[in-house]
Amino acid sequence: MAEAVAVVVGVGPGLGWALAERFANGGLRVAAAARNLDKVARLIDSGSAGKIKPYSCDATQPAAVQALFAAVQADLGRPDVVVYNASGFGRASILDVTPEDFERSWRVGCMGGFLVGQAAARAMLAHGGTILFTGATASLRGSANFVKLAVPKFGLRALAQAMARELGPRGIHVAHVIIDGHISPETAGTTLTPKAIAETYWQLYRQPRDTWTLELDLRPAVEKF
């Protein structure tokens, strides 16, 4: 366990950072990746500086993803768990969304998941591992004014399903987590808190292979669904 490596792509001050901290607290060496390297570096305090290493990566670019995994394997070792947490969010009417905005959202929400998932799978073929994708309510339902979120999230869910069915027999656990509600660290009980969500990802990583989960949904007790 002490030598295991986690890669979290899409690290910000909310769920992404909570995931990095949870894996670090579990004894893993963690690569925390985001487009803005300075943003990740600022999150790393003295208590986690030795466990979490920041990396810059634009997950929509194949070369950047390849460079990330090459750097992680050189610095920390081969990945045991990889989380794709990046997402492009923005409300807009279908009447107003430009092709450029739509493509940008799809690239962040879905194409990036494909690139990171593929790189993770290739790195894990020899020894197995866990690949986790962050979904949303929009993974299941395309609501009005959420076309830029729903389309990539639908695609990310399909990616996870196809990968799980292909890679499970080869020792790679792929799971998709639907975050059905708002995330906030300040309102435990009425919204999802990043630390509570991160604990579920940790449990998925630790699942024995005879009880692997493909998909689960998370929401606070008060959430209507």
PESUL-V291405 format. One record per backbone hydrogen bond with DSSP energy under -0.5 kcal/mol. CO is the residue of the C=O (numbers start at 1). NH is the residue of the N-H. If there is no record, write none. Layout:
CO;NH
CO;NH
//
This chain:
1;4
4;29
5;80
5;81
6;31
7;9
7;83
8;10
8;33
9;85
9;86
10;12
12;17
14;18
15;19
16;20
17;21
18;22
19;23
20;24
21;25
22;26
23;28
24;27
29;6
30;32
30;53
31;8
31;33
32;55
33;10
33;11
34;57
35;37
36;40
37;41
38;42
39;43
40;43
40;44
41;44
43;45
45;48
45;49
48;51
48;52
51;30
53;32
55;34
57;59
58;61
60;62
61;65
62;66
63;67
64;68
65;69
66;70
67;71
68;72
69;73
70;74
71;75
72;76
72;77
80;130
81;7
82;132
83;9
83;85
84;134
87;89
92;147
93;96
93;97
98;102
99;103
100;104
101;105
102;106
103;107
104;108
105;109
106;110
106;111
107;112
110;114
111;115
112;116
113;117
114;118
115;119
116;120
117;121
118;122
119;123
120;124
121;125
124;127
124;128
129;173
130;82
131;175
132;84
133;135
133;177
135;179
136;139
137;140
137;141
141;143
143;146
145;92
146;149
146;150
147;151
149;153
150;154
151;155
152;156
153;157
154;158
155;159
156;160
157;161
158;162
159;163
160;164
161;165
162;166
163;167
164;168
167;170
167;172
168;171
171;129
171;173
172;174
173;131
175;133
176;178
176;216
177;135
177;179
178;180
178;218
179;137
179;181
182;192
187;190
187;191
189;222
191;189
192;184
193;197
194;198
195;199
196;200
197;200
197;201
198;202
199;203
200;204
201;205
202;206
204;207
208;211
209;212
214;176
216;178
218;180
220;223
//
